[in-house]
Amino acid sequence: MDYLNQAAFGLYPYVALAVFVLGSLVRFDREQYTWKSDSSQLLHRGQLRLGSNLFHLGILGIFFGHVVGLLTPAGVWHAIGISAAQKQLTAMVAGGAAGALVLAGLVLLTHRRLSDARVRGTSRTTDVVILALFLAQVLLGLASIAVSANPLDGAEMLKLMDYVQGIFTFRGGAVASLAGVHWIFKAHVLLGFTFFLVFPFTRLVHIWSGFATLYYVIRPYQVVRTR
């Protein structure tokens, strides 16, 4: 059991992150024409705008909430007067709201992709797999809210913070932080790293382009000469 824990939570995250970084670089270098979101708006616009807006609004909240919530050291939260219990309650409320938006968007997008013949006909296997992974992950996340509520002391959340920070700072023994953590959180963590693993092989690579657009904020003005 200890070997499986080390493999799943100690080794697997680094394999997934390595594939995420190197795979993204290789795909950008060799297959730039596939570096896109593969929008199917021209085939069928119904449910796309509402579903996409709900999904993206919710997923951005979840992403930045996880980054700030998990990677900020506990000492920083305590220094600004936020206890572990208060942070956990905030995460439950904000995460639950964002998760509900993502779930609603996913239901619309999945129904659209599978029910419309033209959209379904042009869909890749990876498109359906990604939707299934997102559905599983958001359901695990929403289910974890009920687990977090009992007890509401923030102890489990501190363990998860210590584990994630240990992984991203290459600290040995990070897996020990997950001792006694509920299986729902462990499944949520494993599936989260799985997204990094499959990222370079799916349409998710377009996320890099979204972050790259921030460059336009600081780039020099274009000089346009008139004739």
N, C-alpha and C positions, 0 to 999 in steps of 0.2 A: 504493500500500500504506500509506503514511503517512497519507493522507487517511482510509482505511478504519479504521486503528487509532484515529485521533482521534475519528472518528464513533462507533465501537463502544465504546471505553473512556474517551473523554473527554466526549462529548456524551450518549450513551445513558444512562449512569447518572443524570445530572441530570434527563433526561426521565422516567425511571422513578420517581425519588424524588419529583418534582413531582406526577406522576399519583397516586402512593401517598398523599401527604399531602392534596392537594386533592380527589382522588376519594373518599377516606375521609370527609372532612368533608361533601362534597355528598351522599353516600349516607346518612350518619347524619342529615342535615337533611331529606332528601326521601323516603327509603325505610326508615324505621326498622323497619317490619314485616318487612323482608327481612334485618335485621341479626341473624342467627342461624346456628347450625351446621347446621341442617336435618338433625337426627338421624333415622335410619331404624330406630331400635331397636325401635319398635312393629311394624314390618313383618317383621323377622327379626333375632333376637338372636344367632344362631350366628356365631361368629368375631369378633363386634363387640368384646366386652369385651377379649379377649386381644389382638386386632389393634390396637385403639385404645390400650390401655395400653402396648404395646410401642412403637408409633409415637410417642406423646406423650412417653414417658420418653426415648427416643432423641433426638427432635427438640429437646427442651429442653436436653439436654446439648450437642448440636451448636450450637444458637443461642447459648447463653451462652459456649460454648467459642470460637466465632468472634468474638463481641463482645469478650471479654477478650483473646483471642490476637491479633486483628488490630488492634484499636484502642489497645492499650497500647503506648506507645513502646518501642522496643528498649532505650533507655537505662535504663528502669525495670527490665526483666528483668535487664540486666547488673548494675544496682545491688544487686539482691537475690541475686546470685550464680548466675543461670541463664543459661547460654550459649545461643547460637542453636541449636547442635546438640542440646543437652539439651531445649530447648523444642520443637524439631521432632520429636524422638523421643516426647516426651510427647503432642504433638498427634497423632502417628500412632497411638499405642496407644489413647488416650482417644477420638479421633475414629473409629478403626476399630471400637471396641466400640459406640459410640453409633450409628454408621452401620449396623452389623449389626442392632441392635435396630430401627432405622427400616425397614430393608429387609424384615425378617421381618414387621413390622407392616403394611407396604405390600402385601406379597404376600397376606396374609390379607384385608385390606380390599378390595383390587382383585378378588380371587377372589369375595368375598362380593357386591360390587356388580355384577359382571358375570354371575355364575352364578345369582343369585336373581332370578326373573322380576319379583317385586313391587318389589324394591329397584331393579332395573335400569329398570323402568317409570317410577319416580318420580325418577330421576336426571336432572339437567340435564347438558347438554354440558360445562359448566364443571367439573362434579364429576369427570368422566372425564379432562378435560384436566389438572386439578390433580394427580390421581393419577399421570398420565403424566409430568408435569413433576417431581414428587417422585422418581419412580423413576429418571428420567434423571439428576437431580441427585445422588442418593445413589450411583448407580453410578459417576458421574464422580468423586465424592469418594473412594469406595473404590479406584478405579483410580489416583487420585493418590497413594495411599499407596505403591504400588510405585514410582512415579516419584520420590517423596520419598526413598526408601531409597538412591538412587544419584545423587549422593553424599549422605551424611548429615552435611552441614556447615551446613545451615540457610540457605545463601545464597539459594536460591529463595524460601524463606519470608520472608526479610527484604525481598526485592523486593515480594512481595505485600503485606506489612505497610505498606511505604512508599507503595505505590499506593493502598490503601484509606484510609489516613490522609490522603493527599493529596486524595482525592475528598471526604471528609467535612469537611475543613478548607478546602475550596475553594482548594487550592494549585495554581497553574499548573504545567504540565509534569508532572503526576502520571503521565501515560501513559508517559513515558520510563522509569519504574521497571519496566515490564513487558518491557523489551528482553531478548530471549533466554529468556523464561519459556516453559516447555513448553506446548504447545497445550491439554493437558488442563486445566491451571490456568486458562487464558484462557477456555475453554469453561465451566468451573465458575463463573468470575466473571460471565460474560455471563448465564448461566442464573440465577444468584443475583439479579442486578438485574431479571431478567424477572419474578421472583416479586413484587417491588415494583410492577412495571407492572400485573400482572393482579390484584393484591390487592384493590382496591376493587370489582371486578366479580364476585367469587366469595365462597364461604362463609368464606374466610380472614379476613373482617372480624371474625369473632367473637373473634379473637385480641385485638383491642383491649379487648373486654369482660373477657377474662381478666386483663389487666393492670389494668383499672379496679377489679377487686375488691380490689386492695390498699388502696383507699380505706377499706374496712370496718375495717382495722386501726386507723386513726386517727380515724374518725368518732366523734362524741359518742354516748353511750348514748341510746336511745330512752326517753322517759318515758311509762310506761303507767299510767294511772289506773284504779283499780277503781271499780265503781259504789257 
